[in-house]
C-alpha cells in the first residue's frame, strides 16, 4: 500500500524570531550586532584604559590612591548625591558588558546555523592566535571580573584584613600573595589578546575596512594591548615583590573608624565605602 503525501506548507527547520519594532529590529541583523559589539567594546576599552591609568596612583603612595578612590565617589560634586554618578557609570558599564557578550554569542550562533561558509579551513589556519582564542579569552576575562569584584570591591577573599575604602591596603594585601598574583597575570594576558584582536576587527565591524589602513589598525591594536598589558601586570608584580608597602603608615584603626589616615606626615581621607 503506497503512502499518500498530503500537500501542505513545509515548516522551516529554524523558525524566524519575531521581528522587533524599529530601532530594536536593527539588532536582530548581523550588521546591527556587529555595531553593538564594536561600540560596547569601545566603551569597555575606555574603562579598562582609564582604570589602568587611575591605578598608577598606587606608585605615588597610599595618600594619592586613596584620595583618587574617594574622588570617584564624589563625582558630581554638590550637584548629585555621593556615589550617584559612580553608580550610574557602573550600571552603564554593566549594560555594555551584557550587550557585548550577548552580541558576540548571537553572532557565533548565527554563523554556526548559517548555510554560508564564511571561513575556509585554509583561512582558519592562517588566522592568528588572538582571533582564534577570542571565545576563551572572553570567558577568562568574565570570570576574572567576578573574582576582581569579590577580591577588592567586596573583600570576600581578604576577609578580616579587608578595609573598606582603603584602596592601597587592600591592593597590597591581596596582590602580594602568589596565587592571586598568578590569577591577575593570566587574566591580563588574556585581556591583552582580546583587546588586540578586538581593536583590529572593530574597524571592520564599523565598515572601516581599507587595505591601506590595515597596518595602522594593527599598530593601534598592538600598541593599546601592550600599554594596558604592561600597566596592569606591573601592579601584581610590584605588590608581590614588596614595592607596595604600608611600613611608613600608622595603624589602620583610624581608617576602620572612618577617620583620617596619616601617612608620611600628610593626611589622606579614607572613605567609609561605596
N, C-alpha and C positions, 0 to 999 in steps of 0.2 A: 504494500500500500504506500503510495507516494505521499510525501509531506507537502502540504499546500502552504506556500508563502503568502502571507497577507500583506498587501501594500500598506505602507504607512511611513511615518516620519521616523528616521533613524536619529536617536539621541546622540549628541556628541560625547566623546569619551571624557573630555574636560569641560564641565559646564562653565559658561562665562559668568563672571561676577556681576552683580547688579551695578549698573552704571550710576555713579555718584553725580550730584549736581556740580556745576562749574563754581569755583575753580578746582574742587577736590577731585574731579574726574581726570585732571591732568596727572595726578599722582598714580593713577591706575595704568598709565603707559610707561614703557621702559625709559623714554626720554625724561618724563617727569620724575621718575625715581632716581635717575642719574643726576638730575639737577638738585634734588633734595639731598642726595648723598654728598654731592660736591659742596653745596652751601653749608650744610651742617658740619662737614669736615673742616671747612674754613673756620667756622665758629669754634669748634673743638681745638683746632690747631692754635688759634689765637689765645685760647685759655691756657693750653699747655705751655706756650711760649711765655705768656705773662706770668704763669705760676712759677716757671723756672727762674725768670728774672727776679721775681719777688723773693724767692728763696735764697738768692745771692746775698741777701741781708744777713744770713747766718754767718758769713765771713766777717761781718762788722761787729758781731758780738750779740749778747742777749738783749741789750737795750734796744738796739736798732730793729732786730727782727721781731721782738715783742711789740714794739711801737707800730711796726708795719702791720702785724696781725690785728692790733687794736684799730688802726686806721681803716681797715676793711670793714669792721663792724660799724664804724662811724660814717660810712659813705652816705652822702646826702646831707650831712651836717645837721642844721636845725630845721631843715625843710622836710625831713622824714624821720619817723621813729627809728631808734637804734636797731640795727641789723635788718631793717626792712629792705633797703636796696640790695644788701648782700643776699637776702633770701630770694628776691626777685631774680637776681643773677643766677642763683643756684637752680631755681625752677627752670629758667630758660636753658641752662646748660644741660640739665637732666632731660628736658624735652629734645634737645639737639642730639643727645646720646641715643635716646629711644628711636627717633626718626632715622638716625644714621644706621643703626643696627637693623631696623625693620626694612629700610630701603635696600640695604646690602643683601639681606636674606631673601627679599622678594625678587631681586634681580637674579640671584643664583637659582631660585626656584623657576623663574620664567625661562632661564637659559636651559635648565635641565629638562623642562617639559616641551620646549620648542622643537619643532621638526627641523629647523635650520641649524647647521653646524657652524658656529662662529669661530672655532679654533681647530685647526688640523693637528694631528699628533706631532707633526714636524714643528709647527709654530709653538706648541706647548713645550716641547723640548728646548726650544730656543729662548723661552721666557726666562727672566731672571728669577732668582730665588725669592726675592721680596714679593714679586707678583704672585708666585705660586703658593706662598705661605700666608697670604692676606687673611684667610679664614682663621688660621691657627693663631696668628699674632693678635687678631681681633679678640679671640677667646681669652688669650693670656692677659691682654690689656683689661678686658672686662672683669676678670677675676681679680686682677691687681687693684682696680679701682675700689672694689668691695673691701679687699684687705687693707688698702690705704686708709679708707674711711674708718674701719674698725680699729686700725692701729693708732692714727694720730688725731682723728677727729672725735671718735667716741671713746678712745682709751681702753678698748676691750683687752688688747694684748698686754698693755703696760700694767693694768691692774691698779694696785695701791700707789704705784710710783707715778701714775698719770696726774699731772697738774693742769686743770682746765685753764686755758688761756696762756699758758707758759710755753710758747712755741719752741724756744731754744732748748729748754729742759726735755720736753717730750721727744724732739728730734734726736737729741744726743742720747737719751736713754734707749730709744728704740733702734736707731740705725747703728749703734755701736756693737750690737750683737751680731755674730757672724751669720746665723740663719736668715735674719731679716735683711742684712746687707746683700746676701745672695739673691733673695727674692727681688729686691729693688734692682739689682744689676740685670737679672734675667728679664724682668718686666720692661726695663728701659731699653734694652737691646731690641726686644720685640716691638716696642713703641717706635724706635728709630726706623726699623724695617718697614713698619706700617706707614709711617709718615713719608718715607722715601717713595714708595710706590703710589701712595695716596695723592701726594702733591703732583707727581708726574702725570698720573692719569686724570687728575682733576680738570686739567685744561681740556682734555678730550671730551670729558663729560659735559663741559660747558660749551662745547662746539668750537673751541680754540685748538685746532689741530692742523698745523702747518709744518712741513718738514724743515723749514728754515729756522724754526724756533725750538726744535726738539733738543738741541744742545743746551739752550738756555733753560728749558724745562728741567732737564736732567741736572744741571748745575744748581738750580734753585732748590730742587728736591733734595739733592745730596747735601747742599750747604745747610738747609734748615734741619735736616735729620742729624747731621753731625754736630751742629751747635747745641741742639736740645739734648743729644746723647751725652756729650761731654759735660754739659752743665749739670744734668741730672745724676750722672754717675759720680760726679765729684762729691755730692752730699753724703752718700753712704760710705764712701772711701774716707772722707775727712772725719766722719764720726767714728768709724771703726779704728782708725789709726790714732785717735785721740786728739786730733786737731781742734775739734769742737769739745769744749770742756767748761765746767762751771766752777773751777777751783777758785776763781777770783771773785765769786759771788757769795753774798751772805746766804744763810739758810733760807729755804723756800717757805717758811712759816708765814711770812708776810704775803706771799703770793696766794697761799691757800686761804688766807683770811680776806683776800680781795683787796689788799692794801698795796702801797707802792713797794717795788722791789729795788734794792740798791745794789748796783754792780759797778765796780771800777770808779767809785766816787761820784757817780751820777745817778739820777733817778729815772726809772722806766716804768711806765704804767703797765701792770699786768691785768688784763681784763678778767672778768669772772666767767667768761664763756660766751658761747654764741646765743 
